[in-house]
Amino acid sequence: MKKNIYIIGHRNPDSDSIISAASYACLKQAQGHSNCYAVRAGKLSPQTEYIFNRFGVEVPEYIPDLIPKAQHYIYGKAITVNSDVTIWEALERMQKKNLRVMPVVDADGRYKCMLNYNIFAQYVITTINPNKKAAFPVSVNHLVSTLRAQAITLFDNEEVKRSPIMVAASYNNYFKTRLETQAAENTLIVMGDRWDLQEYCIRKKVRALILSGGNTLAPGLLELAKENRVSVISTPYDTSFTSMLVMYSAPVSQIGDTSVPLVNKTDTIKKIRAPLAKAPSRCLPVGDDEGRVIGVLFENDLIEEPNVEIIMVDHNEPAQAIEGIENYKILEVIDHHRLGNLSTKYPITFINKVVGATCTIITNLYREQLVPIEKNIASILLCGILADTLSLQSATTTDVDRETADYLAAITGLNIAQLSQDIRQASNSTRGMAAGDLIALDMKSYKDKGVEYSVSQIETTTPDEMVFRTAELIEALETERAKKDMLFCALLVTDVTVLDSLLFVAAKRDFLLHINFPKLEEGVYLLKEIVSRKKQLIPLLSELVEEAG
């Protein structure tokens, strides 16, 4: 069974990150890797949302973390049984599929109970008890199905109710006396060729007459059975086997183990270990948010590797990766940032190039591997390059980025200047966002000299509006800093019209004393001709961290 491969960018992803993941997943699928899926580790920025909506590309699924969950240890589709199926048919299915357990579900696939051999044995012991009369919860339709019977007359055949069973094997008078002690209209009668008792049972209006050995009604009794609303069925099995099968004709929902809970696919392994250890057969059914069963998780499954593997794009540092990524095998890394401290136990594909956008690398992988790029994918790739290079004006922009952008513009018919303006306008839609949401849009965490800090970045054509919001921005940055006890949290607000930036900083007091950038007001600094977080700002901040040491 193939594992799912998640292609994912960094936390709080920007446009380049999400577009790279989506486009690389399309490349992989075009090469026959149908198990590759793009996912994202954060919300869409207004800019990213605009790009995907404009070109009609499906947005990658959002996953909040990769902490091991029930769904990560399930392989294949669930084998279930409908609650209306008979016990006999359910057991046959378990035997054919070599299953230890089988979830019982309703018509919509929602979990009802669990069928296992322990609960079946308890049902048999409880039902076949010589000290009390047995009654079986069956419908006539269930009897027809289990007994492979030919229906002669059917009445109220879908109704499930508890019925005792009697076998017409004794002398007439003794049998009649026994039947008198029963509620005849609720009783199931099994008989072979006892023609002499057929009319008597019909006139007593028994619930059903089950004729074994392929026997049928005696001549003249069909109309009488209809008149008295007695169901009559004929089974090819002999009387002894027929009597046994009646017990297995109950719907499987009648014996399912309702004590076994359904766990949600997003429940963490830590959360379900206790109920898993207590469950019969050491397994639990796993369902989606609507309660539909998607699989069964066995205790032994947790010994195996999860069913997910990872391709990282637009980052390579664990501090910037989605939470829980360390639990999964990383197959590839495609990035254009500095090298972090990522290590693996096995060789992987690692592509890191000095270009302005990961979308540049992805585009050229299509070209190198001779895979045509769909027009909508080429369009978002061009947007990703323009977004991450500030319309090819950033200090990180290379000739490769420019050539790649020209190539994508040529095959899509898009005008780079006009598209750049459209992307900038989409970026300005952050105007009404709360301060906390602003700093979370494109936040990256870093570790230097044993300390941690974060730097967010937004692009705008109206940086003065951010200056008016200084107090709330600094407060939001301080809240984030204190929550993780970081050295500082910063927000780089880049003016895409003049290619300057403002830096908002919330920091421990000792570190603030080391910041030597031109200061506009408390916590706000002017950075002339600095627009690249990766190539220009982070090296400066690393020096300050070292000085503050």
N, C-alpha and C positions, 0 to 999 in steps of 0.2 A: 504494500500500500504506500503510495507516494505521500510524502509530508507536504503540508502547505508551506509555501515560502512567502514570507512577508517582506516586501520592499518598503523601507521606511526611512524617513528623514529624522532630523533632530527634534527635540522638544520645542514647543512654541514655534512651529515651523514658519518660514517665510515662503514666498512664491517659488523661488528656485528649488527649495527643498521638496515641496509637495508636487510640483510639476516634474521634477526629476524622477520621483518615485512612480508617478502615474505613467510617464513616458517609458521608463525602463521596464515596467511591467508589461506594457504593450509590445515592446521589443522581445521580451522573453516569451510571451504568448505566441507571437508571430513565428518564433523559432520552435514551437511545439511544446513549450513548458506551460501547460494549462494550469498547473498548480501554483503559479506565481500571482500574487495579488499585491496591489499597492494599498498601503494603509498610512494613516497620519497620526502623529502624536500630539496634536493640539488643534485649536480652533482655526478656522480660516480668517485671514485678515480681509478687510474690504477689498483690497487690491487683488488677492488671490481668488476670492469669490467672484469678482468681476471677470477675471480672465477665464475661469472655468465656465461660467454662465455664458459669456459672449461666444465662446467657440463650441459650446455644447458637449463638453467632455465631462464624464461622470467623476464626481469628487471622490477621492479615496475614502474608505471607511475610517471613522475615528475610533481609535482604541486608547483608553486613558492610561493603560500600563500593560506590562507583560509579566506581571506577577503570576506564577503558575496557577492555572485555574482548571476546573474539571474538563472543559472543552479541549484543553491542550493535551489530554491523554486519551482521547477517544479516536479510534480508527474505524473508518467505514460507517455505514448507515445502521441505524438501530433495527433489529428484528423484533417486531411486536406482534401482539395478537389482539384482535378486537374483543371487547368485553362480551359480545353476544355469541362468540364462537363456543362450541361445546368443549367440555374438559377433554374428551377423547380426541377431538381434532387438534386441540392445543398441545396435548402430549405427543401426538404423532408428529407435529411440526417440530417440537423440541428434539425428538429422537432423530428425525431426519437431518436437522441442522446441528446435531450434537451440542445442544445448548444446556447449560446448567440452570439458567434462569431465563425468564421472558417477561418483559413488561406488558401489562394488560392496559389497553387504551380504549377511549371511546371513539365514536365515528370520526371525530376531528383530530384524532391522534393525541389527545390529552391523557395524561397519566391517571389511571384508576387504582391499580394495585400491582403486586409482583407475583408471578407464578414461579414456584420452585418446588423441587421434589419433597422438601421437608413439609411444606404446607399441604401438598397433595397427600402425603402419608398421614398427616393429622386428619384430613378430611375422610379418608378411607376408614381409619380406626374409629372415628367418631360416628360415622354413618352406619357401618356394619357392626352394630352393637346388639347382641342377643337379648340384652336386658331392656331394650326399648324399641318401639316400632320406628322403622326408618321411613322418612318422607324426603322426597327428592325435589328440589326446585327446578322444574323443567317446563318447557312449552312443548306442544305437540310437534311444532316445527323442528325443535331440537331432537326429538325422538326420531322423526323421519330422517334427519341428517345422519345421526349416529348409527341408526340401525339399517341404513341404506334401504329404507322401506318404500314400498309403493303405497301412496295415499289412496284410500277408497272413499272415505268421507272425512271432512275436516270442519271442526267448529271451534271458534275461539283459539285458533291454533298458534297465535303469537303470544298469548298470555302465559307468563311465567308464574307458576304457583307451586307450592309444596304439595306433593302427592305421594301417598303410600302405594306400594306395588304388591299385587297378589298374583300368584301363579296357580292356575287351575290345574293342579296335579293330583288332588285328592278326590275322594268319593263326592258325588253330587251334593248329598245332604250336608256333609261336613263343610264343603266349600261354601254352600249357601249360608250356613250358619255363621261362618267367619265373615262373609261379606256383609251380613246384617249388622255386625259390630262396627263396620266402617261407614264413613260418609261416602256412599257409593258414587255420588256425583263428582267426587274429587279423586277417585281411585283409578289406578292404572291396572288393567288385567292383562296378563300374559297367558296365552293358551296356544296349544298346537291344533290337533284335529278334534277337539272336544265340541263337536257340532251340537251336542245336547245342551251345552251351557251357553252357547252364543246368544240365543234368544233371551234366556233368563237375564244375562248381564246387560243386554240392550234395554230390556224393559225396566231394569233397575237404574237406568240412565247413568251408567258409569262414565267417567271422564273420557277414557280411551280404551279401546279394545285392540291389543297388540297380538296379531296372529303370527306365530313363529313357523319356521320350516316352509315358508312360501304359501301357507294355507290362506284361503279366502273365505268370505262369508258363505254360509249355507244359502241355497236358493230361497228367495222370498224375503230375506232379511235386510236387503239394502234400503228399501223404503222405510222399514221400521227404524233402522239406525238414523236415517235422516229425520224422521218424525220425532225421535227422542234426542236429537242433537248429540249423538255419540260419535266421536271420532274413531274411525277404524283404519288401521294401517297394517300392511303385510310385510314382514321382514324375511329374508332368505335364511337368517341364522336360526339355529336350533333354540329350544326353550331356555336351556341353561346359560348359553352365551348371551342370548337376548336379555335375560334377567340381569346379568352382570353389566351389560352395556347401558341399561337404563340409568344406573348409578352415575355413569360417565356422561350422560346426556345433559347434565346441568350446565348452564352457561358458566364459563370460566371465571367470570366476575364473582360468582358465588363462593369461590374458594380462595381467591387471590389474597395475598398477605398485605393488608392495608397498613401494617405497622412500618413497612419500609418506605421512608420518605423520598420524595423527588428532590434532587438538588438542582440548582440553576447552573447553567453552563458557565456563568461568570463567578460562581462561588470559588473562593481560593482553596487550594489543596489543604492549607492549614485549617481552614474552617470545617472541612468535611472529613478530616481524618478520624475524629471521634465517632460520628455516626457510621462511617464506613467500617470501623472495627466492630461495631455492635450488630451490624446488619447480617441476617442469614446469608450464607454463601459468600460473605465478605464482598458485597457489591451493592451499588446504588444506581438507580436510573437517573439519567441526566436529561434535563429539559430546557427548552428555550423560555423566553419571557412570557409566552402564552401557555406554558405548561405542556407543550407537545414534546414527546420523548425524542431525543436525537441520538441517544446511545446509552450504554451501560458501562459504568466504571468499576473495575475490579481492583482490589487492594494490590494485586501483583502488577497491575498496569503502571503503578507509580515507580516501579523499579526501572521501567523502560524510559528512554528519552522521550520528551514531549513530541507531539506531531507537528511542530512548527520549527522552521529554520529561518534565518534572517539574512537579508541583504541590506547593508547600511548605505544610504546615499547622503551626500552633502554634510557629512560629519564623520569623525572617527574617534572622538574622545568619549569615553564612557560617561563622563559628567554631563555631556550634552545629549546622551542617548535616552530613550524612553526607559522609565523605571522597570527593572526586572529583566533587562536584556541579557544579563550575565547568566541566565538560566537556559539559554538557547545557543545552538550552534550557529556561528556566523559564517556564511559562505563567501560573501564578497563585501568589499568596501569600495565605493566610488566617491571621490571627494576632491576638493580643491583648497582645503584649509591646512593649517600647520598640523604636524603629527602630534598626537597626544600619547597617552600611555596604554593604548589598547594592546592586549596580548591574547593569543589563542594557543590551544594545545595542538593545533594541526595547521598545515599550510592552507592559505586562502588566496583568492584572487583579490589583489589590492591595487586599485588604480587611483593615483593621486597626481594631478597635473596642475601646473602653475597657470591657471586661467581664471577669468573673472566670475565664472558661473559653472555649477555642476551640469546645467542644461547644455553647455557647450560640449562637455565630455560625452553626455548621453547622445546628442545629435551625431557626433562623429563615430560613436560605436555603431549606430545604424549604418552610417556610410561605409565604415570599415568592413562590416559584416554583410554588406550588400542587401540590406533589408529596406524596401521602400517605406517612407514615412507617410502615414495617413495625413491628409491636409489639416485636420483639426489638431492632431498631435504636433505637427510641425508648427502650427500657429501658437500653441501654448509654450512650446520650447523656445520660440523667438521671444515671447513675453517674459519667460524666465530669465533669459540672458539679459534683456533690457532692464528688467527689474533689479537684478543683482549687480549690474554694472552702471546703474544710474544712466541708462540710455547711452551706454558705451563711453561715458565721461569719467567713470571712477578710476582711481589710480591703479586698481587691480585689472583693468581692461587690457587685453593683449591683442596682438594681430590675429591670433586664432579665434578670439571671440568675435572680432569684426568680420572676418571672412565667413565664419559660421553663421552670423546674423544675416549677412548678405545672401548666403545660400538659402536660408530659411525664408527670407523675404521673397526671393526669386520663385520658390516653389509654392508659396502661399498667395502671392500677389499683394502682400501687405506692405504699406509704406512705413518705414522705420520711424521717421520723424512724427507722423501722425499717430502711430501706435504708441510711441513713447509718451506723447501728450495725453493720450487716453488713459494710460496706466498711471500717470502722475495725478490726473484728476480723480481716478479711483482711489488713490492713496489718501487724498484729502478728505475722504468720507469718514476718516477717524475723528472728525471734529466733534461729534456728539458723544463719543465714547467716554466711559468712566476712566479715571486715572489708572485704577488697578488693571482694567482690561487693556489699556494702552501699553503699559510696560510689559504685559504678558504676551503681546502679539508676536514679538520676535526676540525673545529673551534667551541668551546663551550663558551657560555657567562655565567658569574657568577655574583651574587650580594652578597656583604658582607659589613656589617656596613654602608649601605646606598650608597656604591659606586659600579660601574660596571666595570668588566674587562673581557678579553677573553684570552683563551689559546688554541692554535692549536697544533696538534701533527702529525708528520710524522715519518715513520720508514725507515731506510736505512742501507746499509752495507758500505756506503762511506760518513761518516759525514764530512770529510775534504772538500768535494766539496761544502758543505753548508757554510763552513767558508770562502771560496773564494768569496761567494756571500753575505757576511755580509752586505755590504752597501745597496744593493737593497732589501734585506730582512727586514732590519731595516726601510728603507723608506716605504715599503709596510705596515709594522706593524703600523708605525706612521700615515699613511694615514687612515687606518682603525680606529685607536684610535681617531684621530681628528674628523672623520666623526660622531662618536657617543659620542664624549666627554667622553671617558672612562678614568679611572685612568691609565691603561696600557693595552697593547696587547702583548702577548708572543707567541713564537713558540718553542715547545719542539721537538728537533730532536734526536730521539733515535737510537743508534747504536745497532742493533739486534745481532751483533756478539760478543760484549763484555759486553752488557747490561749496558752501560753508556749513558748519554744524554748531549746535548748542549742546553742551553736556550738562545734564542734571545729575547730581550725585548726592546720595545719602550714605554716610560712612561713619565708622568709629572715629572719635575726635582726633586721635593720634594720626590717623591716615590723612584726614583733611588738611593737616598742617603741611603735608608734603606735596599737595597738589599745587603746581606752579603755572597752570594755564591762566590766560587772561580771565579775570573774574568780572562777571556782570553784576551779580548779587550773590547772597549767601546760597551756596550749593549750585550755582549756575555759572558755566564757563563758556567762553567763545573759542571755537577751534577753527581758525581760518584755513581754508583749503584742505580740510580733513573731512572725508566723506566715507572712507572705507573703515569699517570696524576691524576687519580681519588684518588688513595690510598696514594701516596707519595708526589706528587708535590702540589696539591691543599691545603692540610693542612698546608704546609710550606708557601705558598703564603697568606693564610688566616691570619696567624700570622703576616706576614709583613704588611698586610693591617691594621690590628688592631694597630700595632706599629705606623704606619704612621698617623693613626686616625685623 
